[in-house]
Amino acid sequence: MEFQVVSDISYSISEKTLLERIDDRPHRSLSDRLRKSIKRAVGDIRTSSDFRALFGITNVETNNGSLVVSDQRFDSRKLKSVLSPCRRALVFLATLGADIDRLIKQKMIKKPSYGYILDAAASVAVESGTDTLIEQIGDDIIGDFETTQSYSPGYCDWQLSEQEKLFSLIPHERIGVTLNKSYLMNPRKSISGIAGICRKGYLRFSGNACLSCLMTDCPYRRGNQKQ
């Protein structure tokens, strides 16, 4: 599988999304102090982050109850269900880089309240950039195809330990991301995962396993749109 490195991906940090991340109370109004902190966090991320990503497209199939991507077998019922109509898959890794990690750590020590906001804003930023990456790849795919929503190890029933298998497929060192013994990535503000590529009209649950899940109060539940 050949991988391409991408660095010119835009991302957004909406005030609404960030507020939902740091405080789940509905209809909360923003104080001037919190609004200034959010604006400052967005500025710090723009200055200190270096969004980079890489992706590859490979074959995918289901075999004996497992999902086989390239030469790796992944065990996730929901991932297999979503990708079962697909014959190809997008494997990706994205990161904001090490500088923003260091800045978050510094702020957590000096001013934890702001460090928490900065940490949340960085998460929103890398998620937004990853969404943009997948959307652009989907737009570039020739033919009557579309992508499913993306899934990462640790999400739904996909065990975090399978991050090691996923990393064996990805030349992660090309963008400076490593995996520790607990299967966590460094830099922390990184996302890895898989999205299926299917013919339009073939996606189960519109490529979203959340729509068939009975855990309707799950905080990570996603709507019908790709995220």
N, C-alpha and C positions, 0 to 999 in steps of 0.2 A: 504494500500500500504506500503510495507516494503522499507526502504531506507538504502543504503550502503554508508559509508563514505570512500572517497578515498583521499590519500595524496601523493602518489608516481607518480604523473603525470608530465611529462616533458613539457616544453614550450619553444618557440623560439622567439627571437626579431630580425627579420632581418633588416638590415640597410635600405634596399629598402622600406619595409613596413612602417618602422618608418618615413622615409623621406616623404613618401606620406601622412602620417598622420599630420606631422607638417608643410608641405609646398607642396601645390598641383600644383606648377609650374612644367611643364614637363621638363625632361632632365636637371634638376638643378644639377650642380656639387657640390660635398662636399668640403667645405673649411677644412683646417686642424683643425681649431677651432671647427667647428661643428662636425667633425668626432670624436674628442676627447670628446666632450660633450656627444655624443651618446654612445661611449664606456664606459664613466663614468656612464651614466644612466643605462646601462645594468648591470654593476657591482653592482650598488646600489640596483637594483631590486633583483638581485641574493642574495645579502646579507640580505636585509630587508624584503623580501616577504616570505609568508608561504602559498603556494597554497594548498587549501583544497577544496574538492567538495563532494557533496552527490547526489545520484540519486535513483529513483525508477521507476519501470515499472508497468503500470496499463492499464485498458481497456479504449478505446475511441470510441465514436460513434457520429453521427450527429443526432440532434433531433430538429424539428421545426425551422430549419434554423440556429441553434447554434451548437457549438462543445461541447460535454460533455466529460470531462476528470475526471475519478473517479466520484466524486459526485458534481463537479463544472461545471457550464455552462459558456463557453467563447464566446464572440461575436466578431468575426473577420472573414470577408468573405474570405480573402486570406488564413488564417490559416485553416479554415474549408475546403477550396478547396484542399489544399495540403494534409491534413490529412484524407480526406473523404475515400480514399481506404484502410485506416489503421484500424486495430482492436485493436492495442496496441499503447501506447505512452510512451516515455521516458520523465520523469519530472526531472529537474536537477537544482542545484544551485552551483556556484563555486565562490571562493574569493581568493584574494591575501593576505588578512588579514589586521589588523589595523595598523601595524607598517609602512607599505609603505604609507598609508594615512597620517600618522603623518609626515613622512619624506618629502613628497610632499608639505605639508602645510608649513613646515619650509623653504624649498627651495624657495617656491613662495614668501615668505616674504624677505628672504635674497638676493636671486638672481632670480628674476622672469623668466629671459630668460632660465635659466637651469631648473627651476621648471616646466616650460611648456614642455620642452623636457622629463623630468622625468615622468610627468603626462601622456604624450602620449605613452611613452614606457611601462608604467604600463598597459595601456589599451590594447596595442598590446599583452602583456604577458598574461593577463587573458583571452583574446579572443583565443590566441593560445592554452593555456592549456585546455580551454573548448572544442575546436575543437578536441584535442587529446583525451580527455575523451570520447566524443561521438563516435569517430572512434574506440576506444578500445572496448567500449560497443557493437558497431555494429559488430566488429570482433568476439566477444564472444557469440553473439546470435546464438543459434543452429538452423539449418534449412535453408531453402531457403528464407532468409529475408534480408532486408536492411533498413537503416534509411534515413529519409528525412533530409533536412537541418533543423537546429534549428531556432526557432523563440522566441523572447522575447517581453514582454509587452512594448509598445512604438515603436515597429518596424512595418512597413507597416501600416495597418489599425487597429492594435491591440492596444486598448487604454491603456495608462500607468496605469490608475486607476484599471485595472484588475490584476495588480500586487498583490493586496490584496487577491484576490481569489486564485491566484497561491500560495501565501505564506501560505494560510490556508491548503494546501496539503503537504507542505514541513516542516519537523522538523528543521527549519533554525537555531534554537538556538544551534544545535549540532556542527555547525561550526562558531558560533559567528556572524551571519548576522542578522540585524534587518531592519525593514521598518519604515520610518517616515510618517508623515501625508500627505506629498506630494508624497508618493509612491516611494520614492527614497531609495536605499539601503545604509546601513552603515555596514562595510566599503564600500567606494564608488567603489573601484575596484572589483566589484562583478557582476556576470551575472546569471540570472535565465531564465528558458525557457522550451520549449517543443519541442521534435522531434518525428515524427511519425515512427512507425515500420511496414513495409509492406512487402508482398511477392514481390520478385524481378519481375520487369516488370509491376507492377501495379501503379507505382508512376506517378502522373500527373506532367507534366513539370519537370520530373526528381526530383520531390520533392522540386522544387524551384519556389515560386510564382513570383519571379522577371521576369522569362522568359515570363510570360503572362501580365506583367505590361506595360502600355504605357508610363510611365515616364522613358524614356531611359537615361535621363541626371541626374537621381537621384544619389547623391554621395554614397548612401548605396546599390546601385544595385549590386547584386552578380551574378557571372557567373554560368555555369552549374555544376561546382564542388561543393561539400559540403563544407561549411565554418563554 
